[in-house]
Amino acid sequence: MIGRRTFLLSASALVLVGCNGAGGGGAVGADEMALGDANAPVTLIEYASTTCSHCAAFHAEVYEELKTNYIDTGRVRYVFREYPTAPAPIAVAGFQLARCGGASSEQYFTRIGELFRQQTAIFATGTMEGVRGKFLEIGGAAGLSEEQIMQCITDEEGADRIRRVVEEGNRQFNITGTPTFIINGEKVTDPSVVTYAGLSRLLDAAGAATN
């Protein structure tokens, strides 16, 4: 088992959505992690799950260019909202690992990126004990002890935080799959958003609309 209480969160404790290929405003809440200029003209919100293969593909194929060309240049404020897809306990544990030890935004996104990069390897272990081992490996590489990692994974406040994000996302944007993107408070329905060409076109249009 991963932990004493299986992450303190059963799959039925959250309203889960599927992982699919497409996907308010710019305020960043206490439950969210963000990168970029808080005063950027465009805010991009991503609802994503560490267990979603399409989310992993987006972060492998699009995220670095997005960060280099839009986030780091002050053109976009990027907000990540934790929205677990099945298997929920593994997704929640991943989010908890990313935040462990009071992680800064930079540390958090580095760990999220590593979880996406190793997503296939995590699932390939085939057992919860194997998943636990991968999380300990990823956390250890980030300088966390086994005790720290297990305390983070089984933290009840983390489960409550993620539940709030899920409930608010459902209420505000009717999230039906991950990744889902919100640009300046509007849910994106254009399927090309998961490509760099499509996303950059949408971000440029949103930026132009603010001028």
C-alpha positions as CSV (number, residue, x, y, z in Angstrom):
1,M,0.0,0.0,0.0
2,I,1.1,3.6,-0.6
3,G,0.1,4.7,2.9
4,R,-1.8,3.9,5.9
5,R,-5.1,5.4,4.6
6,T,-4.5,5.0,0.8
7,F,-3.9,8.7,0.5
8,L,-6.9,9.4,2.7
9,L,-8.9,9.7,-0.5
10,S,-10.9,7.1,-2.3
11,A,-11.9,7.4,-5.9
12,S,-15.5,8.0,-4.8
13,A,-14.6,11.0,-2.7
14,L,-14.1,13.2,-5.7
15,V,-16.2,13.9,-8.7
16,L,-13.8,12.6,-11.4
17,V,-13.7,13.4,-15.1
18,G,-12.0,11.7,-17.9
19,C,-8.6,12.4,-19.4
20,N,-9.2,13.8,-22.9
21,G,-7.3,15.4,-25.7
22,A,-8.8,18.8,-25.6
23,G,-9.7,21.0,-23.6
24,G,-12.4,32.7,-13.5
25,G,-10.4,35.3,-14.1
26,G,-6.8,35.8,-13.4
27,A,-6.9,35.7,-9.6
28,V,-4.7,33.0,-8.0
29,G,-6.2,31.4,-5.0
30,A,-4.4,29.8,-2.0
31,D,-5.1,26.3,-3.4
32,E,-3.3,27.1,-6.7
33,M,0.2,27.3,-8.0
34,A,1.3,29.8,-10.6
35,L,4.2,31.1,-12.6
36,G,4.7,34.4,-14.4
37,D,4.0,38.1,-13.9
38,A,0.9,38.6,-11.8
39,N,0.1,41.7,-13.9
40,A,0.4,39.9,-17.3
41,P,-2.4,40.8,-19.8
42,V,-3.3,37.2,-20.2
43,T,-4.0,34.5,-17.6
44,L,-3.9,30.9,-18.7
45,I,-5.4,28.3,-16.3
46,E,-4.8,24.6,-16.8
47,Y,-6.9,22.0,-15.1
48,A,-4.7,18.9,-15.2
49,S,-4.0,15.6,-13.5
50,T,-0.7,13.8,-12.9
51,T,-2.4,10.6,-14.1
52,C,-3.7,12.0,-17.4
53,S,-1.8,10.9,-20.4
54,H,-3.0,13.8,-22.5
55,C,-1.8,16.2,-19.8
56,A,1.6,14.5,-19.8
57,A,1.7,14.8,-23.6
58,F,0.9,18.6,-23.4
59,H,3.7,19.1,-20.9
60,A,6.2,17.1,-22.9
61,E,5.3,18.8,-26.3
62,V,4.1,22.3,-25.5
63,Y,4.8,23.4,-22.0
64,E,8.5,24.4,-22.4
65,E,7.8,26.6,-25.4
66,L,4.9,28.1,-23.6
67,K,7.1,28.9,-20.6
68,T,9.9,30.3,-22.6
69,N,7.9,32.4,-25.0
70,Y,5.0,33.5,-22.9
71,I,5.4,32.9,-19.2
72,D,9.0,33.9,-18.8
73,T,8.5,37.0,-21.0
74,G,5.7,38.4,-18.9
75,R,3.0,37.9,-21.5
76,V,1.1,35.2,-19.6
77,R,0.3,34.3,-16.0
78,Y,0.1,30.5,-15.9
79,V,-2.1,28.9,-13.2
80,F,-2.2,25.2,-12.5
81,R,-5.3,23.7,-10.9
82,E,-5.1,20.2,-9.6
83,Y,-7.9,18.1,-11.0
84,P,-7.4,14.3,-10.4
85,T,-8.4,11.7,-12.9
86,A,-8.4,8.0,-12.3
87,P,-6.8,6.4,-10.5
88,A,-7.5,9.2,-8.1
89,P,-5.3,8.1,-5.2
90,I,-2.2,8.2,-7.4
91,A,-3.1,11.6,-8.9
92,V,-3.7,13.0,-5.4
93,A,-0.4,11.6,-4.1
94,G,1.4,13.1,-7.1
95,F,0.0,16.6,-6.3
96,Q,1.0,16.1,-2.6
97,L,4.5,15.1,-3.6
98,A,4.8,18.1,-5.8
99,R,3.9,20.4,-2.9
100,C,5.9,18.6,-0.2
101,G,8.2,20.5,2.1
102,G,6.7,23.9,1.4
103,A,7.8,23.8,-2.3
104,S,8.2,27.0,-4.1
105,S,6.3,27.5,-7.4
106,E,9.5,26.6,-9.3
107,Q,10.1,23.5,-7.2
108,Y,6.4,22.5,-7.6
109,F,6.4,22.8,-11.4
110,T,9.7,20.9,-11.6
111,R,8.2,18.0,-9.7
112,I,5.0,18.1,-11.7
113,G,7.1,17.9,-14.8
114,E,9.0,14.9,-13.5
115,L,5.8,13.2,-12.6
116,F,4.5,13.7,-16.1
117,R,7.8,12.5,-17.5
118,Q,7.7,9.3,-15.4
119,Q,4.0,8.8,-15.7
120,T,4.3,5.6,-17.9
121,A,7.0,4.2,-15.6
122,I,4.8,4.9,-12.5
123,F,1.9,2.9,-14.0
124,A,4.2,0.2,-15.3
125,T,5.1,-0.8,-11.8
126,G,1.7,-2.5,-11.7
127,T,1.3,-2.3,-7.9
128,M,0.6,0.3,-5.3
129,E,3.9,-0.7,-3.6
130,G,5.6,-0.1,-6.9
131,V,4.0,3.3,-7.3
132,R,5.1,4.1,-3.7
133,G,8.7,3.2,-4.7
134,K,8.6,5.6,-7.7
135,F,7.3,8.4,-5.6
136,L,10.0,7.9,-3.0
137,E,12.5,7.9,-5.9
138,I,11.2,11.1,-7.4
139,G,10.9,12.8,-4.0
140,G,14.3,11.6,-2.9
141,A,15.8,13.1,-6.1
142,A,14.2,16.4,-5.0
143,G,15.9,16.2,-1.6
144,L,12.9,14.9,0.4
145,S,13.1,12.1,3.0
146,E,10.9,9.1,3.0
147,E,9.2,10.4,6.2
148,Q,8.5,13.7,4.6
149,I,7.1,12.1,1.4
150,M,4.8,9.8,3.3
151,Q,3.6,12.6,5.6
152,C,2.8,14.7,2.6
153,I,1.0,12.0,0.7
154,T,-1.3,11.2,3.7
155,D,-2.0,14.8,4.6
156,E,-5.8,15.3,5.0
157,E,-5.5,19.0,4.2
158,G,-4.2,18.1,0.8
159,A,-7.3,16.0,0.1
160,D,-9.5,18.8,1.2
161,R,-7.6,21.3,-1.0
162,I,-8.0,19.2,-4.1
163,R,-11.7,18.6,-3.4
164,R,-12.2,22.4,-3.2
165,V,-10.5,22.8,-6.6
166,V,-12.7,20.0,-8.2
167,E,-15.9,21.4,-6.8
168,E,-15.1,25.0,-7.8
169,G,-14.0,23.9,-11.3
170,N,-17.2,22.0,-11.8
171,R,-19.3,24.9,-10.6
172,Q,-17.5,27.6,-12.5
173,F,-16.4,25.9,-15.8
174,N,-18.2,22.5,-16.0
175,I,-14.9,20.6,-16.4
176,T,-15.5,17.5,-18.4
177,G,-12.0,16.3,-19.1
178,T,-8.3,17.1,-18.6
179,P,-6.5,19.0,-19.7
180,T,-9.0,21.9,-19.8
181,F,-7.7,25.4,-20.4
182,I,-9.2,28.8,-19.4
183,I,-7.9,32.0,-21.0
184,N,-8.9,35.2,-19.3
185,G,-11.8,33.6,-17.6
186,E,-13.2,31.9,-20.7
187,K,-13.2,28.1,-21.1
188,V,-11.4,27.1,-24.3
189,T,-13.3,24.7,-26.6
190,D,-10.9,24.9,-29.6
191,P,-9.2,21.4,-29.7
192,S,-6.0,23.0,-31.1
193,V,-5.3,24.4,-27.7
194,V,-3.3,21.3,-26.9
195,T,-0.8,22.1,-29.6
196,Y,1.7,24.9,-29.4
197,A,0.5,26.5,-32.7
198,G,-3.1,26.5,-31.5
199,L,-2.3,27.7,-28.0
200,S,-0.1,30.5,-29.1
201,R,-2.7,31.7,-31.6
202,L,-5.3,31.8,-28.8
203,L,-3.0,33.6,-26.4
204,D,-1.9,36.1,-29.0
205,A,-5.6,36.9,-29.7
206,A,-6.4,37.3,-26.0
207,G,-3.4,39.6,-25.6
208,A,-4.5,41.7,-28.5
209,A,-8.0,42.0,-27.1
210,T,-6.6,43.6,-23.9
211,N,-4.8,46.4,-25.8
